[in-house]
Each structure stands twice: as C-alpha cells, then as structure tokens.
Amino acid sequence: MDQQLPRGRESATEPVLRSRLLPRISFQSLLVLTAISAVVIAVVYAADQGGAYATAAAVGLFFTLCMFVCSALLFLLSWAIAFLPRPAGAAAVAIGIALGVSRWLEIPLGGLSLLQETIWLINFQVIGWFLLFFPIGVAPDSDGASPFADDQLPPQIFAPREPSN
C-alpha cells in the first residue's frame, strides 16, 4: 500500500488562482477613500473661494502630504544605503558625475540647480566612493557561527534542574 488514495473527489477544472496584477481592495475602503477625497476637495474649493480657515486647512493638508513624501524618500534612501550600500554608492557617484557634467555644459536644472554647486558634487563623490569601498550596513555571514546551524541546541549556561528538586 505505497500509494495513497486521494480523499474526496478531484476537481476536473484547474484551481482558481488569485490575480497578482490587481490589488485586493475592498468596496468599503473605496467608499472611505471617496468620502475623504470629497472632504479634501470641498476644503480646497472653499480655500479657493477665499475662506481663511479653509486656506489654513488646505495649507495644513499640503504640508502633511509634503512631509509624508519627504519622510518616505528619506526612508527609502536610508534603506537603500543599509541594505544595498554598493549600488547606492554607485548611484551616488553616477549622480555626482551627471550633475558635474550638467554644470560644465551649463544645463539649467531649475529647482535642482542647487545640486550643481561644488559642495554637493564633492559630497556625492565622497559618499559614493566610501559606500563602494567600505559598504556599511551589510551584516556578516554568521550562519556558520550560529549554534542553530547544525540543528543543535545552544550550549546552556546553567545545567537543567531535575524535576524532583
């Protein structure tokens, strides 16, 4: 009896796989998003019509959105440096070179023209080369030194007690 008999009946059709392309969003979350969007649009419209409190609320919402975006970008930057130090260093060197070339060719960058100053170019190069040669944040491979590497329990500092004591 090496063969196991299947329990229940087998399906004649292929199993239904969940789509990985479309996000799973509930109808309730769409209603909540629509209600919040309606309130934001009403406040911005009232601010456009000259309401002082609505203008203050719109500026507060805009500030909150900008802080969220800046915080997300700083998090992604720190994450990239911590987990991908060499690619982050290569990207910093490449950005520094691109900004230096754009400065040399006198290409205007608008709001990013601040990054064409000498101190920024030097910072991109120094940080980039540092991350390339001395990657920080990379954890050493410690699987061999782990007491659990051989599926063994770690050594105990105190001997286990007898249940009778």
C-alpha angles and dihedrals in degrees: 000000000000092000118081116217114228116249114233123356126310121243117247091208131064116264117262110251121204113245113253092192099066120055117238105246123169123226090238092057090051090053091050091048091049092050093049091047091051091053092048092049091048091051093048091047091051089049089052089053091056105265110155096207092044090051090052091048092048091050089048091051091048091049091049091050092048092049091049092051093046091048091050091050092049090048091051090048093051091044091052092050093047099046103023105031098155096049089044089052092048089049091050092051091047092048090048092051092046092050091047092051091047089051092048091049089044094235109169114232098186110213092007094058087102087072090062092069117110096248092056092048091051091047093052091050097044095046092042095050091044091054091047096052101029107030111197126202096033109130114223117245101263100165092108093053094048115107088219093057092093094039089255129134116252118258112272122234094206123037113246116263123246111249090230093061 
